[in-house]
Amino acid sequence: MGRLLTKKERLLNQLSGKELLQLADAKRYKVPSSWKKHELIEFLSLNLTSDETKSLVQQASRKKTEDSREDETQGKGRTLEETILGIFTKQGYICTITSQAPSGEFEIIGEKKRKWFSKKNYLFVECKNQTKLKLADFEQFLGNFSSFKQRRNIADDQITGWLYTTGLFELKVRREASSFSNVKLRRIRVL
């Protein structure tokens, strides 16, 4: 049977070998990269105070949590993007994704030929992976929508602007949107 771990060793044991090496590097300890996890734990537990160990482990776990949340948001954004792209593709639009910001926001631009000798139908979709959309978000969408129309020289009757979210729209946003005939708000659930 092995020996019991000290409190410092139990804290350090929560981290991966790579994180332990980074911790040693942050404290400017020169340790061989070939050391195994138990060797790193033993070395660090002897050279760090209890408070330092606790603080460094908390920092490492906070960073790990932030990284996983960021990955989760990006993954959700990707699922949202694919879902909405699929909706408009099934309706006959030829769509392209124009940008994706770190916040999980992106735009989908689509066009669809109506009939022979008639003009095209366009769509401008902005997707937000947020819990609640405020009036400021809607105004930003309107700005992006109108600048897109002006750049492409598209008439109001040839384009529809869609604002999708995974969250809820504030009441002010819904009221404001109802005053535009070619702007639609949609809430979508992505699993």
ABEGO torsion letter per residue (X at the ends): XBBBBBAAAAAAAABBAAAAAAAAAAAGBBBBAABBAAAAAAAAAAABBAAAAAAAAAAAAAAAAAAAAAAAAAAAAAAAAAAAAAAAAAAGBBBBBABBBAAGBBBBBBBBBBBBGBBBBBBBBBBBBBABBBAAAAAAAAAAAAAAAAAAGBBAAABBBBBBBABBBBAAAAAAAAABAABBBBBBBBX
